[in-house]
């Protein structure tokens, strides 16, 4: 597990667009495409692109499922712990006030958020991925 600096924002900003950055990395698309997709999703739902329900609906439309983090130790299970336990696959983690991408055990963010505490995460549906490979 390692932290990898990742900021695809075309102007280099790293405040207020963490959802766009994390979605871009998780889905393998560029920042512009992620931003426009979220803006359109927000428009269709009559809500802001950064609203949890808006980006959640977008991720669902892309085949991802939401999962809760087990609450055995809600205040001590970190992004780094999650990354270490998930050495393969693409994940988007929701933290209070922040969103970060984890891919193949690496944390992708514009700052080292490895000590953050995730509350839930999104991942590609294993059964759907298996069906698409057949």
N, C-alpha and C positions, 0 to 999 in steps of 0.2 A: 504494500500500500504506500502510495506517495501522493503528495499534493502536486498538481500540475497547474501552473498559471494559465488561465484561459479567459480571454476577454475579446470576443469577436465584435464588440460594439464598434461600428465604423468611425466613431469620434473618440474612442478610447475611454468613454465614461464608464464608471463602474458602480453607479448608485441608481437605484430605481428600476433597473432592467434585469435583475437576477433571474426572474422567471424566463425571460426571453433568452438569456444566455444559456440557462440550464436546458431549456427545451431544444435550442439549436444543437447543443452537444449531444443530448440524449437521442435525438432523432437523426443526427448527422446532416442537418441543413444549415444554411447560413443565417446570420442574425436577421437580415432583412426579411427573409422568408418566414422565420418564426414570428417576428414582430407583426408583419402584415396578416398572417394567419390568426394571431391572437386578436388583433384589432377587428378583423372581420367577424370572428367568433363573438367577441364582445358586442359588436354592433347588432348581430343577429339575435343576441340574448338580451339586449338592452342594458348592458352592464359594462363595467370597465374591463379592459383586457387583462389587468393584473388581479382581478377577483378570482378567488380559489375556484368558484364554480365555473368560471369561463375557461381558465386554462385546464381545469379538470375535464370539462366536456371535450375540449380539443384533444387532450391526450387519449381519452376514451375513443374518440373517432379515429385515432391512429393505432388502436389495438393495445393500448396500455391499460392496466388494472391498478387500482389503488389498494394498498395494504397498510394496516396499522402496525406500528412498532410495538412489540410485546411490552407490557408495562411492568415487567419484573424490576426494572431499575430506570424509571423514566428520566431521572436527573443525572444518571451516570453513563448511559449508553450514548456514545458519540458518533459523529459522522465517520471518524477514523475506525471505530469498532465495526460499523456497518460495512465500510469498504474492505476491511480485513476479512469479514465473513462472506463477502460477495466478490471473489476474485475473477468471476466471469459474468458478463452481461452488462446491460445498460440500465441505469436507475436514475430516477429524479427524486431527491429527498426534500421534503418540506420541513423547515424549521420555523420556529416562531419568528416571523418577520424576514425570512430568507428562504431561498430555494437554491439547491446545488445539484450538480450532476456527478454521478459516480459511474465510471465505465471501466470494466475489467480490473476492479480493485483500486483504481486511481481516482482521486478527488479533483474535479475540474471546476475552478472558480477564479474570480479575479482577486481573491484574497484567501488566505489559509483558514478555511472554516472547519478544519478537522476536529476542533474541540466543541463545535456546535452540537446541540441535542435535537435529533430529528423526531418528529411526531408521527409522520407517515411517509410512505414512499410509493412511487409509481414504477411499474416494470411491465415489460411485454408479457402477455399471457403465454405461459409455457405450452398449453395445449394448442393455442392458435399457431404459435411458432412451429410446433411439431407438425401440425396439419399442413402448413404452408410448405414445409420441406418435403412432404410426401408427393 
